[in-house]
Amino acid sequence: MAMIIGTVFHEFFTQLSAIIPTLIFVMLLLTFSKLKARKVRISSFQAWLIVFQVVGSLLLYWVLRPINPILAESALICVLAPTATSAVVVTGMLGGSVAALTTYTLVCNVVVAIMAPVLFSLIGQHAVLTFWHSFSLISLKVLPLIILPLVVAWLMQRFLPSVNKKITSFHGMAFYIWALSLIIVTARTVNFLHEQNHLDKTLAIEITFLSLVLCALQFFVGKRVGRRYRKTISGGQALGQKNTILAIWMAQSFLNPISSLGPAAYVLWQNAFNSWQLYRRRKAVRKKDTRIHQKA
């Protein structure tokens, strides 16, 4: 529904694009406010996922760039994008390890906050500037957006516990903020496409198909890695469920705006797969309840 609203009323919601960074900040703050610093335990499980995310995104870009730079940028952002804040909620509904995924969400966001300015400085719209000039411009936009919510959350936990407790009580608001963000970024993407008089439709289809392949691949690899640590569900959600709001914003801000079609299409694929997973989970729980009732 959010994507439909953003598409139909794109001219209006595009005007709200300036508040996207604020919405992302609030979503991350609501997520990190529940994460205690002393409970963060980084294991080889998180390490392997990070390695795949960073190395995989760079490798894809290197392979696809000679074919088409925009396709390469789209693939890069679809893999490099950090885990969605909503992934923690979905993991809990699927019966996975919430603690392991919350830790990975934190680690992943920190790594992306460091990696993104470096990569975008070299390949993005600011690549024509000197490296340090480009790096500083992008860092000022990306680092505060991702790292500051974590710092604020932990400072409140330490010095303003009552305020932090109040904020955690609004944790469910993250879903509605995400929905509003999705409306705005969809509107911005549609509005951008409307302004393109000579958009390569073949390229658009290729990007859309590539995002489907990458979505399936990341869920598959995440589950395979997670299986080794008895965290199959958490592994799949960690790699497969992306913060597409942040990904679209980064692509539109620092890369070729057309590359944002990748994470925009990714929204459809990951939510379709999550819906199927939740359906299977609910069906399995009902069967189990029926067997227990019959035995009783």
Helices and strands as residue ranges (DSSP letters): H 2-8, H 10-13, G 14-19, H 20-32, G 37-39, H 44-64, H 69-80, H 87-94, H 98-123, G 125-128, H 131-159, H 161-168, H 173-195, H 201-228, H 232-240, H 244-254, G 257-260, H 261-295
